[in-house]
Amino acid sequence: MKIKNLHPWDVSPQDAMRIQNRLREHLRFTPLAVDRVRWVAGADVSFDKGSDTIFAAVVVLELPELGLVEEAAVTAVTRFPYIPGLLSFREAPAVLRAFEKVTRWPDAVLLDGQGLAHPRRMGLACHLGLLLDLPTVGCAKSVLVGTYEEPAPEAGSFSPLRDHGEIVGVALRTKDRTSPIFVSPGHKIDLESAIALVLRCVAGHRQPEPTRQAHVLVNRLRRGESSGPMTGRLF
């Protein structure tokens, strides 16, 4: 499938914010038939501290067993600065290059980052959802915006994540008595469906299996333990 070209990447931070505000109008949050999702991708990125080299990985798993179908990884150099709220401009181009190497196109994507739970309601999962034209979910390990109450200690419990009175996601307990993750819809999925999809992808760890396996792969790549990455500049 073709990745959409919605805007240039070699932009200033001010232009990036304007692009986020424009793209936000195209997001859709609609129910997804989660039980019909067969292939789910997970994506993650990593940096060497103090370096502009970015490592990105995508894995595709098959539900319900969560067996590995395919993995892809790239190494590249980014020129966009580290600015909270604009991380998709630093990270998304490398993730897209990894998706370009995937042959089994997924039905949905989980990302280690934010979706709607973002200051401009345009986190990495929203941005990539529009570019990939796929249902996407943000599965963050920490809060960027909003407040929440601790969910019950049992796996599957959740509580609303609210920002300025708006529910932008949930704090979701994926493992008994373990810190929650922060789930927010990205594109082409609503919050209820996003929760259900994440829970389908949990396999005994805090992180859902697609993003956990992508995290493992990207760190193998960063340590030089994964062969065959694509290397180049991002723009």
Summary of the structure (lengths in Angstrom):
residues: 235
radius of gyration: 16.4
end to end distance: 21.4
largest distance: 47.1
contacts: 836
relative contact order: 0.21
helix: 26%
strand: 27%
